[in-house]
Amino acid sequence: MRAIIYVFSGTGNTMRIASLYKEEFEKSGVITTLYPVHSDMSDLPDPEGYDYVGFAYPIHAFNAPEIMLSLAKAIKAVPHKEYFILKSSGEPLKVNNVSSLRLVSLLKRKGFTLKSEYHYVMPYNMIFRHTDREAMRMWETAKALSAVEAREVLAGAMHKLPGVFFGRFIAWLLRIEQVAMRVNGRFFRVDKQKCILCRKCENSCPEGNIRIDENGKFTFGKNCLMCARCSFHCPTDAFKIGILNSWRVNGAYPLDNPMDETAPEPKHHHGWYCKRAYARYFAEAQDKVEKAGKGQ
Ligand SMILES: Cc1cc2nc3c(=O)[nH]c(=O)nc-3n(C[C@H](O)[C@H](O)[C@H](O)COP(=O)(O)O)c2cc1C
């Protein structure tokens, strides 16, 4: 058996989730390809030959990033192909459930049928930085939950996320973000005092939107997706992301390092943010993992 997951990931969270699925699928003998989605759609793998097909993306302004919509337009039509969606977001808000509506309708035109959809809360890459401990809790939760849910996908289980009142309208309205971000991307700037010209931003931009000439002059094109890869991974935090600069989060979370559980939690002013929604997310995830462990 073979599986393919078309993954777009700005700063790595969604790729981490997709990798967990790959690991779990391969334990069951399903050879899994993770296809990193980028602007050149000419080499898109044909989904036809795969037994399991998935699409994975980070939620941007309660929608799928525009590059996933381009993918849905470019992918080969395959009648009656069932697929699953994986998505990651920084908030556990139910309104995030509307994010796949447009993607699902574009894929439907190509003959695809949504079988299951799963949502993982991961450390925020925009607006504010979670503490390392919060980030680790999200990651540990995603690891435990995805093991259960990947097995559901293999078993062909249906899993739909609940709808949201006025959801279609909210998602449609917020698609304005995709236009706004392309404009905002033209206002990116680089702090020349900090920049070490490592070209990490230029080389990793999924849209090839950043150019640095031989004199070290930066040019920003009009295709920014606002995935934040350039600023998040900048080793010297030299990137300024236009009008959203005060929301910039820089530097990967130390998710692969063991945490010192005895270290005091640093105080930060976002402890109140979506507190009940996070508590509900963790409780529901724990409940599902425990039930799966008891074979319920
Ligand atoms: C431009 C932008 C918009 C975002 N909008 C949302 C949002 O509407 N809801 C949310 O919960 N998280 C939002 N986030 C946070 C990301 O969805 C979250 O950090 C995600 O895990 C990033 O995944 P990635 O590392 O694969 O890019 C947004 C992030 C960015 C950069």
The ligand as a Tripos MOL2 file, in Angstrom:
@<TRIPOS>MOLECULE
LIG
   31    33     1     0     0
SMALL
NO_CHARGES

@<TRIPOS>ATOM
      1 C1         -0.3000   34.7600    8.2440 C.3       1 LIG1
      2 C2         -0.6890   33.8080    9.3360 C.ar      1 LIG1
      3 C3         -2.0190   33.7020    9.6910 C.ar      1 LIG1
      4 C4         -2.3940   32.8120   10.7130 C.ar      1 LIG1
      5 N1         -3.7080   32.6870   11.0140 N.ar      1 LIG1
      6 C5         -4.0960   31.8200   11.9650 C.ar      1 LIG1
      7 C6         -5.4810   31.6310   12.2480 C.ar      1 LIG1
      8 O1         -6.3830   32.2010   11.6080 O.2       1 LIG1
      9 N2         -5.8130   30.7910   13.2450 N.ar      1 LIG1
     10 C7         -4.8620   30.1320   13.9790 C.ar      1 LIG1
     11 O2         -5.2320   29.3990   14.9000 O.2       1 LIG1
     12 N3         -3.5500   30.2410   13.7050 N.ar      1 LIG1
     13 C8         -3.1450   31.0650   12.7140 C.ar      1 LIG1
     14 N4         -1.8110   31.1900   12.4110 N.ar      1 LIG1
     15 C9         -0.8230   30.3500   13.1240 C.3       1 LIG1
     16 C10        -0.4190   29.1080   12.3060 C.3       1 LIG1
     17 O3         -1.5460   28.4830   11.7530 O.3       1 LIG1
     18 C11         0.2960   28.0860   13.1860 C.3       1 LIG1
     19 O4          1.3810   28.6380   13.8600 O.3       1 LIG1
     20 C12         0.7270   26.8890   12.3410 C.3       1 LIG1
     21 O5          1.0090   25.7890   13.1900 O.3       1 LIG1
     22 C13         1.9340   27.1760   11.4800 C.3       1 LIG1
     23 O6          2.2390   26.0200   10.7420 O.3       1 LIG1
     24 P1          3.5470   25.8940    9.8250 P.3       1 LIG1
     25 O7          4.7210   25.9210   10.7680 O.co2     1 LIG1
     26 O8          3.4020   24.5660    9.1580 O.co2     1 LIG1
     27 O9          3.5420   27.0350    8.8830 O.co2     1 LIG1
     28 C14        -1.4120   32.0470   11.4010 C.ar      1 LIG1
     29 C15        -0.0710   32.1620   11.0320 C.ar      1 LIG1
     30 C16         0.2930   33.0280   10.0050 C.ar      1 LIG1
     31 C17         1.7410   33.1120    9.6150 C.3       1 LIG1
@<TRIPOS>BOND
     1     1     2 1
     2     2     3 ar
     3     2    30 ar
     4     3     4 ar
     5     4     5 ar
     6     4    28 ar
     7     5     6 ar
     8     6     7 ar
     9     6    13 1
    10     7     8 2
    11     7     9 ar
    12     9    10 ar
    13    10    11 2
    14    10    12 ar
    15    12    13 ar
    16    13    14 ar
    17    14    15 1
    18    14    28 ar
    19    15    16 1
    20    16    17 1
    21    16    18 1
    22    18    19 1
    23    18    20 1
    24    20    21 1
    25    20    22 1
    26    22    23 1
    27    23    24 1
    28    24    25 2
    29    24    26 1
    30    24    27 1
    31    28    29 ar
    32    29    30 ar
    33    30    31 1
@<TRIPOS>SUBSTRUCTURE
     1 LIG1         1 GROUP 0 **** ****
